[in-house]
Amino acid sequence: MERIVIFGKGGIGKSTVACGISASLAAAGKRVLHVGCDPKHDSTAALLRGKLIEPVVDRIEKVKGVTAEDIVVRSPLGVDCVEAGGPTAGVGCGGRGITRMLEIFNEAELLDESKYDLALYDVLGDVVCGGFAAPLRKGIGEKVVIVTSEELMALYAANNIARAVVHYANNGIALAGLIVNLKDPEADRKVVERFAERINTRILAWIPRDPLVREAEYNRTTVVEAYPQAPISRVLRELAERIHDESVADRPLPTPMNEEEFHVGARARFRADLEHEMMQTVAAEQAEAAAALAGPKIVEDGEVSVPLASLTRGDALAAAKAKREEQAARYAVELRAGSRAIRLGLIGAQEAVQRLRAAFPEHASKLGAEELTA
């Protein structure tokens, strides 16, 4: 079974590309498992004609002894879809839902090699840590594909993901390459090409901006199903075949940049001939900043102007009361969310208590774990 992990910065078009790949391979006769690994649990919506399926972490709260049939929903094209889900925002790690889902997969024997030709994981890639790195574990993922664009922060996320690939390389993980989902058709592609060369990988495909993709999204389907003869659909089908047929043994280890190297490289547009010069400039700027901080601080006219508070005493008391009531209401909501997250195994009781105490010191100072587990 091929095991593909698609990472990318939020909003980059990662799920659109991932659904296009899954749909293309299913249409070609492959047995595909598409796994959404985003707490928003909307990765599979286009495959399921806009239907949002119940996440695994919610399902296990209702059903004991979960089976594959309890968590898998088949799309009209034949793609088996699963969504991890996650805890309520602010309570527990969003990636913990992915970790728990993979535990359920093992219990339900969903990843048995005989069941599928391909398992594709669609993973939020802004931060590759904790549960969001779970698909990089041994025996789960194999080929990592990064969806990026010509925009700087998309390349920054791609560089961080490449660093995670290096970290998990001993698990048999390899970086297959980049998919560049262009935001601007007039963008200078050479910057992205130099970035790919800098981190020792390649560009698998350039995805042009196409209004048919937006039309398909509004119609709650994938572009390859809605417009199979369109050029954009041909690009996605060829990309899907290329990724599926790729051998991880042929891919070199990436060479991602550290933080300073990335920012210097970005200023140089990743031109190697300019990076050395830019590094010298950065060093000079840092020295100048350090000298300025160490020197005497002079305040103009010898005074600092501080604006007077404009609120009356009555206004201030009313505002303080409203703030306390708002905090109490928020605390009640987060308390319930914390209890639910503990029941689902998304967070430990003591960790939940610590988080609530940190967020609501006035209300949770005497909170005990037994109150959350009662």
C-alpha positions as CSV (number, residue, x, y, z in Angstrom):
1,M,0.0,0.0,0.0
2,E,1.3,3.4,-0.9
3,R,1.2,5.9,2.0
4,I,1.2,9.6,1.0
5,V,1.2,12.5,3.4
6,I,0.3,15.9,2.0
7,F,1.4,18.9,4.1
8,G,0.9,22.6,3.5
9,K,0.3,25.9,5.1
10,G,-3.4,26.6,6.0
11,G,-5.3,28.2,3.1
12,I,-2.7,27.2,0.5
13,G,-5.1,24.9,-1.4
14,K,-3.7,21.7,0.1
15,S,-7.1,20.0,0.6
16,T,-8.3,21.0,-2.9
17,V,-5.1,19.4,-4.3
18,A,-5.4,16.3,-2.0
19,C,-9.0,15.7,-3.0
20,G,-8.1,16.0,-6.6
21,I,-5.3,13.4,-6.2
22,S,-7.6,11.0,-4.4
23,A,-10.4,11.4,-6.9
24,S,-8.0,10.9,-9.8
25,L,-6.5,7.7,-8.4
26,A,-10.0,6.4,-7.5
27,A,-11.2,7.1,-11.1
28,A,-8.2,5.1,-12.3
29,G,-9.4,2.1,-10.4
30,K,-7.3,2.5,-7.2
31,R,-8.7,1.6,-3.8
32,V,-8.1,4.9,-1.9
33,L,-8.4,5.8,1.8
34,H,-8.5,9.6,2.2
35,V,-7.7,10.7,5.8
36,G,-8.4,14.3,6.9
37,C,-6.0,15.4,9.6
38,D,-7.3,18.9,10.4
39,P,-9.4,19.7,13.5
40,K,-11.9,21.5,11.2
41,H,-12.7,18.1,9.7
42,D,-13.5,19.4,6.2
43,S,-10.8,17.8,4.1
44,T,-13.2,15.2,2.6
45,A,-16.1,17.6,2.0
46,A,-15.4,18.0,-1.8
47,L,-15.2,14.2,-2.2
48,L,-18.5,13.7,-0.4
49,R,-20.4,16.4,-2.3
50,G,-20.3,18.9,0.6
51,K,-21.1,16.4,3.4
52,L,-19.2,16.9,6.6
53,I,-18.7,13.5,8.2
54,E,-18.5,12.8,11.9
55,P,-14.9,12.9,13.1
56,V,-13.4,9.8,14.7
57,V,-12.9,11.6,18.1
58,D,-16.6,12.3,18.2
59,R,-17.6,8.8,17.1
60,I,-15.7,7.0,19.7
61,E,-17.6,9.0,22.4
62,K,-20.8,7.3,21.2
63,V,-19.7,3.9,20.2
64,K,-17.6,1.3,22.1
65,G,-15.5,-1.1,20.2
66,V,-15.3,1.1,17.0
67,T,-15.0,-0.8,13.7
68,A,-13.8,0.5,10.3
69,E,-17.5,0.7,9.2
70,D,-18.2,3.1,12.1
71,I,-15.7,5.7,10.9
72,V,-15.4,5.3,7.2
73,V,-17.7,7.0,4.7
74,R,-17.5,6.1,1.0
75,S,-17.7,8.9,-1.6
76,P,-19.7,8.6,-4.8
77,L,-16.5,7.9,-6.7
78,G,-15.5,5.2,-4.3
79,V,-12.9,7.0,-2.1
80,D,-13.1,5.8,1.6
81,C,-13.1,9.0,3.7
82,V,-12.2,9.5,7.4
83,E,-11.8,12.7,9.4
84,A,-9.8,12.8,12.6
85,G,-11.4,15.9,14.2
86,G,-9.9,17.2,17.4
87,P,-10.7,18.9,20.8
88,T,-12.5,22.1,21.3
89,A,-10.4,25.1,20.4
90,G,-8.3,26.1,23.4
91,V,-8.4,22.8,25.2
92,G,-5.7,20.2,24.4
93,C,-3.5,19.9,21.4
94,G,-5.3,20.0,18.0
95,G,-3.0,17.2,16.8
96,R,-4.1,14.9,19.6
97,G,-7.1,14.0,17.6
98,I,-4.8,12.6,14.9
99,T,-2.9,10.5,17.4
100,R,-6.1,9.1,18.8
101,M,-7.4,8.4,15.3
102,L,-4.4,6.3,14.4
103,E,-4.8,4.3,17.6
104,I,-8.4,3.6,16.4
105,F,-7.1,2.7,13.0
106,N,-4.9,0.0,14.5
107,E,-7.7,-1.3,16.6
108,A,-10.0,-1.5,13.6
109,E,-7.2,-2.9,11.3
110,L,-8.1,-0.2,8.9
111,L,-4.5,0.1,7.6
112,D,-4.2,-3.6,6.6
113,E,-2.1,-3.8,3.5
114,S,-4.8,-5.8,1.6
115,K,-7.6,-3.2,2.1
116,Y,-6.3,-0.3,0.0
117,D,-3.8,0.5,-2.8
118,L,-3.2,4.0,-1.3
119,A,-3.7,5.9,2.0
120,L,-3.5,9.6,1.6
121,Y,-3.2,11.9,4.7
122,D,-4.2,15.5,4.3
123,V,-2.4,17.3,7.2
124,L,-2.3,20.9,8.4
125,G,1.3,21.9,8.0
126,D,1.8,25.3,9.7
127,V,3.3,23.6,12.7
128,V,4.6,20.0,12.3
129,C,4.7,18.9,15.9
130,G,2.9,16.6,18.3
131,G,-0.1,14.9,16.8
132,F,0.3,16.7,13.5
133,A,3.6,14.8,13.0
134,A,1.8,11.5,13.8
135,P,1.5,10.5,10.1
136,L,5.3,10.6,9.9
137,R,5.5,7.6,12.3
138,K,7.0,4.4,11.1
139,G,4.4,2.4,9.1
140,I,2.0,5.3,8.7
141,G,3.3,7.7,6.2
142,E,6.0,7.3,3.6
143,K,6.0,9.9,0.8
144,V,5.7,13.5,1.9
145,V,4.4,16.0,-0.6
146,I,4.4,19.7,0.3
147,V,1.8,22.1,-1.2
148,T,3.2,25.6,-1.4
149,S,3.0,28.7,-3.5
150,E,5.2,31.6,-4.6
151,E,4.3,33.5,-1.4
152,L,7.0,33.8,1.3
153,M,5.1,32.4,4.3
154,A,4.1,29.3,2.2
155,L,7.8,28.7,1.5
156,Y,8.6,29.3,5.2
157,A,6.1,26.5,6.1
158,A,7.5,24.3,3.4
159,N,11.0,24.7,4.8
160,N,9.7,23.8,8.3
161,I,8.0,20.7,6.9
162,A,11.3,19.7,5.2
163,R,13.0,19.9,8.6
164,A,10.4,17.5,10.0
165,V,11.1,15.1,7.1
166,V,14.8,15.1,8.1
167,H,13.8,14.5,11.7
168,Y,11.7,11.5,10.8
169,A,13.8,10.1,8.0
170,N,14.7,7.0,10.0
171,N,11.0,6.0,9.9
172,G,11.3,5.5,6.2
173,I,9.9,9.0,5.4
174,A,11.0,10.7,2.2
175,L,10.2,14.1,0.6
176,A,8.7,13.4,-2.9
177,G,8.7,17.1,-3.8
178,L,6.8,20.3,-3.9
179,I,3.4,21.1,-5.6
180,V,3.3,24.8,-6.4
181,N,-0.3,26.1,-6.3
182,L,0.2,29.5,-7.9
183,K,-1.6,32.5,-6.4
184,D,-0.3,34.9,-9.1
185,P,0.0,33.6,-12.7
186,E,2.6,36.4,-13.4
187,A,4.7,35.4,-10.4
188,D,8.5,34.8,-10.9
189,R,8.8,31.1,-10.8
190,K,12.5,31.2,-10.6
191,V,12.3,32.2,-6.9
192,V,10.4,28.9,-6.1
193,E,12.8,26.9,-8.3
194,R,15.8,28.3,-6.5
195,F,14.1,27.5,-3.1
196,A,13.5,23.9,-4.2
197,E,17.1,23.6,-5.3
198,R,18.2,25.2,-2.0
199,I,16.4,22.5,0.1
200,N,17.5,19.7,-2.3
201,T,14.1,18.7,-3.6
202,R,12.1,19.1,-6.9
203,I,8.9,20.6,-8.1
204,L,6.4,17.9,-8.9
205,A,3.9,20.2,-10.6
206,W,2.8,23.8,-11.1
207,I,-0.9,24.2,-10.5
208,P,-2.2,27.2,-12.4
209,R,-4.9,29.4,-11.0
210,D,-8.1,28.2,-12.7
211,P,-11.7,29.5,-12.2
212,L,-13.0,26.0,-12.7
213,V,-11.5,25.0,-9.3
214,R,-13.6,27.7,-7.6
215,E,-16.7,26.6,-9.6
216,A,-16.2,23.0,-8.5
217,E,-15.8,24.1,-4.8
218,Y,-19.1,26.0,-5.0
219,N,-20.7,22.9,-6.4
220,R,-19.2,20.9,-3.5
221,T,-17.2,18.5,-5.7
222,T,-13.7,18.1,-7.1
223,V,-12.6,19.7,-10.3
224,V,-11.5,16.4,-11.8
225,E,-15.1,15.1,-11.3
226,A,-16.9,18.2,-12.4
227,Y,-14.7,19.0,-15.4
228,P,-12.7,15.9,-16.3
229,Q,-11.6,17.2,-19.7
230,A,-10.3,20.5,-18.5
231,P,-6.5,21.2,-18.5
232,I,-6.5,21.6,-14.7
233,S,-7.9,18.1,-14.3
234,R,-5.3,16.7,-16.6
235,V,-2.6,18.3,-14.5
236,L,-4.0,16.8,-11.4
237,R,-4.4,13.3,-12.9
238,E,-0.8,13.4,-14.2
239,L,0.4,14.6,-10.8
240,A,-1.5,11.8,-9.0
241,E,0.1,9.2,-11.2
242,R,3.5,10.6,-10.7
243,I,3.2,10.6,-6.9
244,H,1.7,7.1,-6.8
245,D,4.5,5.7,-9.0
246,E,7.3,7.5,-7.1
247,S,9.9,5.4,-5.3
248,V,11.0,6.8,-2.0
249,A,14.3,5.0,-2.4
250,D,15.1,7.4,-5.3
251,R,14.6,10.6,-3.2
252,P,17.5,12.3,-1.5
253,L,17.3,13.7,2.0
254,P,16.3,17.4,1.9
255,T,18.6,20.1,3.2
256,P,16.3,22.7,4.8
257,M,17.5,26.0,6.1
258,N,17.6,27.2,9.7
259,E,15.7,30.3,10.7
260,E,18.4,32.8,9.9
261,E,19.4,31.1,6.7
262,F,15.8,31.1,5.5
263,H,15.2,34.8,6.1
264,V,18.5,35.8,4.6
265,G,17.8,33.5,1.6
266,A,14.4,35.1,1.2
267,R,15.9,38.6,1.1
268,A,18.3,37.3,-1.6
269,R,15.4,35.6,-3.4
270,F,17.3,32.4,-2.7
271,R,20.1,33.4,-5.0
272,A,23.2,31.7,-3.7
273,D,25.5,34.4,-5.1
274,L,23.7,37.0,-3.0
275,E,23.3,35.1,0.2
276,H,26.9,35.5,1.4
277,E,26.6,39.3,0.9
278,M,23.3,39.4,2.7
279,M,24.7,37.4,5.7
280,Q,27.3,40.0,6.1
281,T,24.7,42.8,6.0
282,V,22.6,41.0,8.6
283,A,25.6,40.6,10.9
284,A,26.3,44.3,10.6
285,E,22.7,45.2,11.4
286,Q,22.7,42.9,14.5
287,A,25.9,44.5,15.7
288,E,24.4,48.0,15.2
289,A,21.2,47.0,17.0
290,A,23.2,45.6,20.0
291,A,25.2,48.7,20.2
292,A,22.1,50.9,20.2
293,L,20.5,48.8,23.0
294,A,23.7,49.1,25.1
295,G,24.0,52.9,24.7
296,P,22.3,55.6,26.8
297,K,18.6,56.2,26.3
298,I,17.6,59.7,25.6
299,V,14.0,60.9,25.9
300,E,13.1,64.0,24.1
301,D,12.4,67.0,26.4
302,G,13.3,64.7,29.3
303,E,9.7,63.5,29.7
304,V,7.5,60.7,28.7
305,S,3.9,61.6,27.8
306,V,1.3,59.2,29.3
307,P,-2.3,59.8,28.3
308,L,-4.8,60.2,31.1
309,A,-7.6,57.7,31.5
310,S,-10.8,59.0,30.0
311,L,-13.3,56.7,31.8
312,T,-15.3,57.9,34.8
313,R,-15.3,55.8,38.0
314,G,-18.8,54.5,37.2
315,D,-17.8,53.6,33.7
316,A,-14.7,51.8,34.9
317,L,-16.7,49.8,37.5
318,A,-19.3,48.7,34.9
319,A,-16.6,47.7,32.5
320,A,-14.8,45.6,35.1
321,K,-18.1,43.9,36.1
322,A,-18.8,43.1,32.4
323,K,-15.3,41.7,32.0
324,R,-15.7,39.4,35.1
325,E,-19.0,38.1,33.8
326,E,-17.6,37.4,30.4
327,Q,-14.6,35.6,32.0
328,A,-17.0,33.5,34.1
329,A,-19.0,32.5,31.1
330,R,-15.9,31.6,29.1
331,Y,-14.6,29.6,32.0
332,A,-17.8,27.5,32.2
333,V,-17.6,26.7,28.5
334,E,-13.9,25.7,28.7
335,L,-14.6,23.7,31.8
336,R,-17.1,21.6,29.9
337,A,-14.8,21.3,26.9
338,G,-12.0,20.2,29.2
339,S,-14.1,17.4,30.7
340,R,-15.1,16.2,27.3
341,A,-11.5,16.2,26.0
342,I,-10.5,14.1,29.0
343,R,-13.2,11.6,28.3
344,L,-12.1,11.2,24.7
345,G,-8.5,10.7,25.7
346,L,-7.4,13.9,24.0
347,I,-5.7,15.4,27.0
348,G,-4.7,14.2,30.5
349,A,-6.7,15.5,33.6
350,Q,-3.7,17.2,35.2
351,E,-2.7,18.9,31.9
352,A,-6.3,20.1,31.5
353,V,-6.2,21.5,35.0
354,Q,-2.9,23.3,34.4
355,R,-4.2,24.9,31.2
356,L,-7.4,26.1,32.8
357,R,-5.5,27.5,35.8
358,A,-3.2,29.4,33.4
359,A,-6.1,30.7,31.3
360,F,-8.5,31.5,34.2
361,P,-6.4,32.0,37.4
362,E,-9.2,33.8,39.3
363,H,-11.7,31.0,38.6
364,A,-9.6,27.8,38.5
365,S,-7.1,28.4,41.3
366,K,-8.7,25.7,43.4
367,L,-9.8,23.4,40.5
368,G,-8.9,19.7,41.0
369,A,-8.7,16.9,38.4
370,E,-11.6,15.1,40.1
371,E,-13.9,17.9,39.2
372,L,-13.1,17.4,35.5
373,T,-13.4,13.6,35.6
374,A,-16.6,13.4,37.7
